[in-house]
């Protein structure tokens, strides 16, 4: 399919190509100096004294976060009902019970703090939140509740690199934050992620979990800093490689400007969609102290509109769209788990439509997308 406007495009240029070529020429491909540099620069960007541990992908970071905070069989973990399946997958994989919390409103699709409070029981051990589409959750209320109840707070910040709440970066409020660098993310390396924490003990656990629980890394032995290694705890192989770390360094250098471009494009969308009948736009009247990083551009179709028909008609015009996200209760793997009803999230899931957004998109392409949407709704 030759798209006129596709859902996402990379903003790669010769800098990324050179970074990958330099790693290939170096002869060292697994975790090494590029990884350490990426972690250091990421910590500087997030701030607040965090330690950053680069990993294979965002799901690996989420799995590590649950293991590091001691979540296991018999525990309950509250997660948003409107999220990617990775969140529920990792909870189930550690043997815990996922508890779905509904959205706040049709204007604010983030998890409702009141729902978190209602769903907390004596078995609840952690809360996992998602800053949907790059818009920060209500971190005042969520952090207050978690502290009061003694719950681990895990920030799934896959959408939220560069987003802020009251001047603090998303990823600095929880016990652990997990970032994704999947291809369509604001910082793109293909596959990759980051485990971020300010807690020294959790950081140590994260490093052991990332690399087989080994006391020294292959690089240490290669450079003569160690002869052998001990295994201090059971671990996994969730390591990133030098190619992706090198890409991450370049992408991080571009991030602030790329997010600013996303913001301008989003503002154009908001303006053009005001007079498009059959569509509403979330997060328009969000608190001023919440700064998005504009990861995706979601809209809500009015009840009764055939979303599949709209997607098909836009595809016929060369415009690629997507859905973020199908309802978790509808997946075969979870259909018999007795998951709580979350009517608001499920309603949003049934009507949400994601329009194209990427940093090197043009205003003319935004105009074309909205024109196509308008025709598809006729």
C-alpha positions in Angstrom: 0.0 0.0 0.0 1.4 3.4 -1.0 0.1 5.8 1.7 -0.3 9.5 1.0 0.0 9.9 4.8 1.0 7.0 6.9 0.4 6.6 10.6 4.0 7.2 11.6 7.4 8.0 10.0 10.8 7.9 11.5 12.8 11.1 11.7 16.1 9.4 11.0 18.8 11.0 8.9 22.5 10.6 8.3 23.3 10.9 12.0 21.5 7.6 12.8 23.1 5.9 9.8 26.6 7.0 11.0 25.9 5.9 14.6 25.0 2.4 13.5 28.0 2.2 11.1 30.3 3.4 13.9 29.1 0.5 16.1 29.6 -2.0 13.3 33.1 -0.8 12.7 33.9 -0.9 16.5 33.6 -4.6 16.6 31.7 -4.5 19.9 27.9 -5.2 19.5 26.6 -6.1 22.9 26.2 -3.8 25.9 29.2 -1.5 26.1 30.2 2.1 26.0 27.3 3.2 23.8 24.9 1.7 26.3 26.5 3.4 29.3 26.4 6.8 27.4 22.8 6.3 26.5 21.8 5.5 30.1 23.8 8.5 31.5 22.2 11.0 29.0 18.8 9.5 29.6 19.1 10.0 33.3 20.3 13.6 32.7 17.2 14.2 30.6 14.7 12.8 33.1 16.4 14.4 36.0 15.5 14.1 39.7 18.5 11.8 40.5 17.2 8.8 38.6 19.3 5.8 37.5 18.5 4.5 34.0 19.0 0.9 32.9 18.7 0.2 29.2 16.9 -3.0 28.3 15.6 -4.9 25.3 12.2 -3.4 25.2 9.5 -1.7 27.2 7.8 -4.9 28.1 11.0 -6.2 29.6 11.2 -3.1 31.7 7.7 -3.7 33.0 8.4 -7.3 33.8 11.6 -6.3 35.6 9.6 -3.6 37.6 7.2 -6.2 38.9 10.0 -8.6 39.8 12.1 -5.9 41.4 9.2 -4.7 43.6 8.4 -8.3 44.7 5.1 -8.8 43.0 4.0 -12.4 42.7 1.3 -15.0 43.2 -1.6 -13.9 45.4 -0.9 -10.2 44.8 -3.2 -7.9 42.9 -1.9 -5.1 40.6 -4.2 -2.3 39.5 -3.7 -1.4 35.8 -5.6 0.9 33.4 -8.3 -0.6 31.4 -7.3 1.5 28.4 -3.8 0.4 27.6 -1.7 -1.9 25.5 -1.8 -5.6 26.3 1.8 -5.6 27.7 0.6 -4.3 31.0 -1.7 -7.1 31.7 0.6 -9.7 30.2 3.5 -9.0 32.6 1.1 -9.0 35.6 -0.2 -12.4 34.6 3.3 -13.7 33.8 4.5 -13.1 37.4 1.5 -14.9 38.8 -0.4 -11.9 40.1 -4.0 -10.9 39.5 -4.6 -7.9 37.2 -7.4 -5.5 38.4 -8.7 -3.1 35.7 -9.4 0.5 36.6 -11.6 2.6 34.4 -10.9 5.9 32.7 -11.7 9.3 34.2 -14.1 10.7 31.6 -14.7 11.0 27.8 -12.4 14.0 27.9 -9.7 12.5 30.1 -8.9 9.0 29.1 -6.2 8.4 31.8 -6.9 6.1 34.7 -9.3 7.5 37.3 -7.7 7.9 40.7 -11.1 7.3 42.3 -11.2 4.0 40.5 -7.8 3.1 41.9 -9.1 3.8 45.4 -12.3 1.7 44.8 -10.3 -1.2 43.4 -7.7 -1.3 46.2 -8.0 -4.3 48.5 -5.8 -5.9 51.2 -4.2 -8.0 48.4 -3.3 -5.0 46.3 0.5 -4.6 46.1 1.1 -2.3 43.2 -0.5 0.3 40.9 0.6 0.5 37.3 -0.4 3.6 35.4 -0.1 4.7 31.8 0.2 8.3 30.6 -2.1 7.8 27.7 -1.1 9.5 24.4 1.6 11.4 26.3 -0.8 13.2 28.6 0.2 12.8 32.3 -2.1 11.1 34.8 -3.2 13.0 37.9 0.1 12.3 39.8 -0.9 14.4 42.8 -3.8 12.0 43.7 -2.2 8.8 42.5 1.1 9.2 44.4 -0.8 10.3 47.5 -3.0 7.1 47.4 0.0 4.8 46.8 1.9 6.3 49.7 -1.0 6.1 52.0 -1.7 2.5 51.2 2.0 1.4 50.9 1.6 0.4 47.3 4.4 0.2 44.7 3.8 2.7 41.9 5.0 1.7 38.4 4.8 4.3 35.7 4.4 2.8 32.2 5.9 5.8 30.5 5.9 4.3 27.0 3.9 7.2 25.7 5.4 9.9 27.9 9.0 10.6 27.3 9.4 14.4 27.8 5.9 14.8 29.3 5.7 16.7 32.6 3.4 17.1 35.6 3.9 20.3 37.7 7.4 20.6 36.1 8.5 17.1 37.0 9.2 14.6 34.1 6.9 11.6 33.8 9.0 8.7 35.0 10.1 10.5 38.2 6.9 9.9 40.3 6.8 6.1 40.7 9.1 3.6 42.4 10.0 2.5 38.9 9.3 3.9 35.5 9.3 2.0 32.2 10.0 3.5 28.8 9.6 2.0 25.4 11.7 2.9 22.3 9.6 0.9 19.8 9.6 2.2 16.3 6.5 4.4 16.6 7.5 6.0 19.9 8.8 9.6 20.3 12.3 8.1 20.8 12.6 5.3 18.2 15.3 2.6 18.0 13.2 -0.3 16.7 13.1 -2.3 19.9 14.4 -1.0 23.2 13.4 0.3 26.6 14.5 1.8 29.9 14.0 0.8 33.5 14.3 4.0 35.6 14.3 4.5 39.4 15.6 6.7 42.1 15.8 3.8 44.5 19.3 2.4 44.7 18.2 -1.1 45.8 15.7 -1.3 42.9 18.3 -0.1 40.5 20.7 -2.9 41.7 17.9 -5.5 41.3 17.2 -4.1 37.9 20.8 -4.6 36.7 20.8 -8.2 38.0 17.5 -9.0 36.4 18.7 -7.5 33.1 21.7 -9.8 32.7 21.4 -13.2 34.3 22.0 -12.0 37.8 25.7 -11.8 37.0 28.1 -9.9 39.1 30.2 -8.7 36.1 29.4 -8.0 32.5 31.0 -9.4 29.4 32.5 -5.9 28.7 34.2 -6.0 32.2 35.9 -9.3 31.3 36.7 -8.1 27.8 38.5 -5.0 29.1 40.3 -7.0 31.9 38.4 -5.6 34.8 37.3 -9.1 35.8 38.3 -12.7 35.1 35.1 -14.5 36.0 31.7 -13.8 37.5 29.3 -14.8 40.2 25.5 -15.2 39.9 24.0 -13.2 42.8 20.3 -13.8 42.0 18.3 -15.5 39.2 18.1 -13.2 36.2 17.0 -12.8 32.6 18.6 -11.7 29.4 16.9 -8.4 28.8 20.0 -6.6 27.5 19.9 -3.9 24.9 22.7 -3.9 22.2 25.1 -1.2 21.1 23.3 -0.5 17.8 20.1 0.5 19.5 21.9 2.4 22.3 23.7 4.4 19.7 20.5 5.2 17.9 19.0 6.1 21.3 21.7 8.7 21.8 20.9 10.5 18.5 17.2 10.2 19.0 17.5 11.7 22.5 19.4 14.7 21.0 16.4 15.3 18.7 13.6 14.7 21.2 12.8 18.2 22.5 12.5 19.6 19.0 10.6 16.5 17.8 8.1 16.9 20.6 7.7 20.6 19.8 6.8 19.6 16.2 4.3 17.1 17.5 2.7 19.9 19.7 2.3 22.3 16.7 0.8 19.5 14.6 -1.6 18.6 17.4 -2.7 22.2 17.7 -3.4 22.2 14.0 -5.6 19.1 14.4 -7.5 20.6 17.3 -8.3 23.7 15.2 -9.4 21.9 12.1 -11.5 19.3 13.9 -13.6 21.9 15.7 -16.2 21.9 12.9 -16.0 18.2 11.9 -19.3 16.6 12.9 -19.2 13.2 14.4 -15.9 13.6 16.1 -14.8 14.7 19.6 -11.2 15.3 20.8 -10.0 14.3 24.2 -7.5 16.2 26.5 -8.4 19.6 25.1 -9.1 21.2 28.4 -6.4 19.5 30.4 -4.8 21.2 33.4 -2.2 23.8 32.5 0.4 22.1 34.8 0.2 19.0 32.7 2.5 19.1 29.6 2.0 16.4 27.0 4.7 15.0 24.7 2.0 14.3 22.1 2.8 10.7 21.4 -0.3 9.8 19.3 -3.4 11.7 18.1 -6.6 10.0 19.2 -10.1 11.1 18.4 -13.5 9.7 19.5 -16.2 8.9 16.9 -19.7 9.6 17.9 -22.0 6.6 18.8 -23.5 4.9 15.8 -20.7 5.7 13.4 -19.2 2.6 11.8 -15.5 2.9 12.7 -14.5 0.1 10.3 -16.1 1.9 7.5 -14.4 5.1 8.4 -11.0 3.3 8.5 -11.7 1.7 5.2 -12.8 4.9 3.5 -9.7 6.7 4.8 -7.5 3.8 3.6 -9.0 4.2 0.1 -7.9 7.8 0.2 -4.4 6.8 1.1 -4.6 7.8 4.8 -3.4 5.2 7.4 -5.2 5.1 10.8 -5.1 2.8 13.8 -6.9 1.9 17.1 -5.4 2.5 20.6 -6.6 0.1 22.1 -8.9 -2.8 21.7 -10.7 -3.6 25.0 -8.6 -6.0 27.2 -11.7 -8.0 28.2 -12.3 -8.9 24.5 -9.0 -10.7 24.0 -9.3 -14.5 24.0 -6.5 -14.9 26.6 -8.4 -12.9 29.2 -12.0 -13.6 28.3 -12.5 -16.1 31.1 -10.5 -14.3 33.8 -13.5 -12.5 35.3 -12.0 -9.1 34.7 -14.0 -6.2 36.1 -16.3 -4.3 33.8 -14.9 -0.9 32.8 -17.7 0.6 30.8 -16.1 4.0 30.0 -12.8 2.5 28.8 -14.7 -0.1 26.7 -16.9 2.6 25.2 -13.7 4.6 24.3 -12.1 1.4 22.9 -15.1 0.8 20.6 -15.0 4.3 19.2 -11.4 5.5 19.3 -9.6 6.3 16.1 -5.9 7.2 15.9 -4.9 9.7 13.2 -1.3 10.1 11.8 1.2 12.0 13.9 5.0 12.2 13.6 7.6 15.0 14.0 8.4 15.5 10.3 4.7 15.6 9.3 3.7 18.7 7.4 0.7 21.0 8.2 -0.5 20.2 4.7 -0.6 16.5 5.6 -2.6 17.3 8.7 -5.1 19.2 6.4 -5.2 16.2 4.1 -5.9 13.8 7.0 -8.8 16.0 8.3 -10.2 16.4 4.8 -10.1 12.6 4.4 -11.8 12.1 7.7 -14.5 14.5 6.8 -15.2 12.7 3.6 -15.2 9.3 5.3 -17.8 10.5 7.8 -20.2 11.7 5.0 
